[in-house]
Amino acid sequence: MRMWARLTAMAVAPLVLAACSGLGGGAASPARTSHTGNGFRLTTPLGWPSVGPAPAIPGALRGGTLTVLSGHPYTPSLDPSDNYYTDAVSIASDLLIRSLTQYVYDPGTKSMRLVPDLATDLGRHNRDYTTWTFTLRRGIRFQNGQPVTPQDVKFGIERSFDRTTFPDGAPYSNQYFLHGDTYQGPYRTPGPYPGVQVHGDTLVLKMSQPFPDLPYWASFPAISPIPPGRASDPATYKNHPWATGPYKIQNYSPGRSMVLVRNPQWDPATDPGRHQYVDKLVFDFTTPIDDGLTQRLLSDVGSAQTTILDGNLPSADYQRFKATAPDRLVLGSLPCTGLMFPDTRKITDVRVRRALAYAYPYRAAWRARGKIPGVTAKLAASSMPPGIPGRVAYTPLPGGRPSTNPVKARTLLEEAGALEFPIRFPYMVDVPEEVRWKTIMQRALTEAGFRAVPVPRRAATYGPNVLFNPDAKVNERQVGWCADWPSAGLWVQQVFGSPQSQTASGGQNSNLEQFSNHAVDARIKATELLPLAKQPEAWNALDRSIERKYLPVIPVGYAGVAYARGSKVHNDAIDSVLGMPTFKNIWLG
């Protein structure tokens, strides 16, 4: 599970979650079973080629410079092995780095579908999903003309195990691959690694446990070719990774700007998902998305016509665009839920946790944090976001879905003998939206009968010192969790499974509420053993029963996106996996 890097209201850092997706069965069969309801499919979309080039976009023109204004720093490392922020993954996967698989945008469902990339298909697995085989395409080159070899892909995958050199990377290789609990990558565990084998143009990947979701993990930059040796020294590669996609880095100033230009070594005949329409992309990570910038884009003069805002509009500016230029609004959904994590070690009575759910000022909090009710924030009906297979909306509270009701909250506190129960909640003192939210939160908790205790922290250290520090002097945390791919199993495992089981498997603790229940852990293990076709329904039923009985986490809202563009920017739909523009499809004209 990953925290959405841009959900100031709900998140700050980079972590992700996954779950069993139920790919088709049979020994040595290709992954073909599809998920309906959210557009993620493991079959190649109907009419979409498994070989390049990608289908041409009607009317698309070549040329021009696209300016992308994000208003927040890009992750300091561009190294594919360390790439796990939503914005970094989006830019890398769409434009720079090719992996075994990739996503393409389906305009019919307005969502993403998985298709092959470096591999010729989505992988072939044995009966229990512990061995996966991928055949690599020929004719793919790095930006300097050097051919990409299976050994390069093997080396890239092996780097993904190194959580010391690449601390921000995702933990899936450690959790699922053979010896992933002890192997630490080529720098820290020298010698051959048997979990990735090369046979001609074929890669054979060995798992330590069933991993039916591997084709999704294979779409990440971490599962990409990286040249062994001095060329990929982590100290320098993080600023200039070798491109295999349609663009390469011309210059990069960490935290400030990046310029991408065409990569002449990219061959569209080998790529079924990407295009190379624009000449150049200029990313500005320093210009804040504020009223002045929005007015400039609304004017639609000069370079504003070829500019896109990569970040949610403030509410007032959204209304201006909606009134005067609705065709230049870019709206979409995300597989993300804002969650409140009451520390169950400190808030032990479920009635107090339920009172906290009724006390929370949902809509007022969204507005304070710059969200647009009904557009970029919506009331949640379960801990899982829409789009997860098998998900059914339910009411986690006896009286319905969470909504602000201070009278009900106070009644529950009185029943529990817990009036004036202290809620020590952290906020980022150097983020204006958070300061506004703190004031509203304090008022709402007091009205509901709690004693509000705001705990100020700086944004730069908020993640390690508060969110992921179980000993922090708080008893409530909030963050926005996003599913890495459409799957229910690991959502339940990482949100509700005991913290000890997560950290023991090499992952970062996602159970921020510190919920630990032997009966729940037993049901998680039992559900893992069910036939894959039955798992989505079973995982969602387990999620529902945990929330209704224990309420260890409180759904605060579902996330959406509302960007804006200049009049000459076309085909910048929202990537429903990452909440970013579909950079690989944009053209200007």
Salt bridges, closest charged atoms under 4 A:
ASP79 OD1 - ARG159 NH1 2.72
ASP87 OD2 - HIS72 ND1 3.61
ASP94 OD1 - LYS584 NZ 3.95
ASP106 OD2 - ARG113 NH2 2.68
ASP117 OD1 - ARG98 NE 2.82
ASP117 OD2 - ARG274 NH2 2.83
ASP121 OD2 - ARG124 NH1 2.75
GLU158 OE2 - LYS154 NZ 2.76
ASP201 OD2 - ARG138 NE 2.62
ASP271 OD2 - ARG98 NE 3.60
ASP271 OD2 - ARG274 NH1 2.94
ASP279 OD1 - ARG262 NH2 2.87
ASP291 OD1 - ARG320 NH1 2.83
ASP300 OD1 - ARG328 NH1 3.93
ASP310 OD1 - ARG6 NH2 2.46
ASP317 OD1 - ARG320 NH1 2.17
ASP343 OD2 - ARG345 NH2 2.73
ASP343 OD2 - LYS346 NZ 3.97
ASP343 OD2 - ARG477 NH1 3.93
ASP349 OD2 - ARG351 NH2 2.92
ASP430 OD2 - ARG458 NH2 3.68
GLU434 OE2 - ARG369 NE 2.84
ASP484 OD1 - ARG2 NH2 3.04
ASP572 OD1 - ARG565 NH1 2.54
